[in-house]
Amino acid sequence: MSKTIINTEHAPAAIGTYSQAVRAGNTVYMSGQIPLNPITMEMVEGFEQQAVQVFENLKAVAEAAGGSLKDIVKLNIYLTDLGNFATLNDVMGRYFSAPYPARAAVGVASLPRNAGVEMEAVLYLG
């Protein structure tokens, strides 16, 4: 099985030693996205705006891989404040409709650059 590195300027450049995504066969493993504006590489403010930016970043990487958010089969969400869970669900509802991907939402102590949310995903391009 071949492995292809996915990269797009429409999502934030990697801030560490990782690729935005890796495609192996029909599966795409997307690295965690935090709410960085891909043009300025600055963090957006406010939790709702951060969640929107993360979904936009994931969308850009999914499209660069030849898919879309509809192709996500597993979504992992990391939140520094689980009090934002309801807002996250509201924002996610703008980007997804049933049937929804499998998902985990985990409370964490901190995230890179003091982000309030980070998400990673697995896509299946069958």
Rosetta blueprint (number, residue, H / E / L):
1 M L
2 S L
3 K E
4 T E
5 I E
6 I E
7 N L
8 T L
9 E L
10 H L
11 A L
12 P L
13 A L
14 A L
15 I L
16 G L
17 T L
18 Y L
19 S L
20 Q L
21 A E
22 V E
23 R E
24 A E
25 G L
26 N L
27 T E
28 V E
29 Y E
30 M E
31 S E
32 G E
33 Q E
34 I L
35 P L
36 L E
37 N L
38 P L
39 I L
40 T L
41 M L
42 E L
43 M E
44 V L
45 E L
46 G L
47 F H
48 E H
49 Q H
50 Q H
51 A H
52 V H
53 Q H
54 V H
55 F H
56 E H
57 N H
58 L H
59 K H
60 A H
61 V H
62 A H
63 E H
64 A H
65 A L
66 G L
67 G L
68 S L
69 L H
70 K H
71 D H
72 I E
73 V E
74 K E
75 L E
76 N E
77 I E
78 Y E
79 L E
80 T L
81 D L
82 L H
83 G H
84 N H
85 F H
86 A H
87 T H
88 L H
89 N H
90 D H
91 V H
92 M H
93 G H
94 R H
95 Y H
96 F L
97 S L
98 A L
99 P L
100 Y L
101 P L
102 A E
103 R E
104 A E
105 A E
106 V E
107 G E
108 V L
109 A L
110 S L
111 L L
112 P H
113 R H
114 N H
115 A L
116 G L
117 V E
118 E E
119 M E
120 E E
121 A E
122 V E
123 L E
124 Y E
125 L L
126 G L
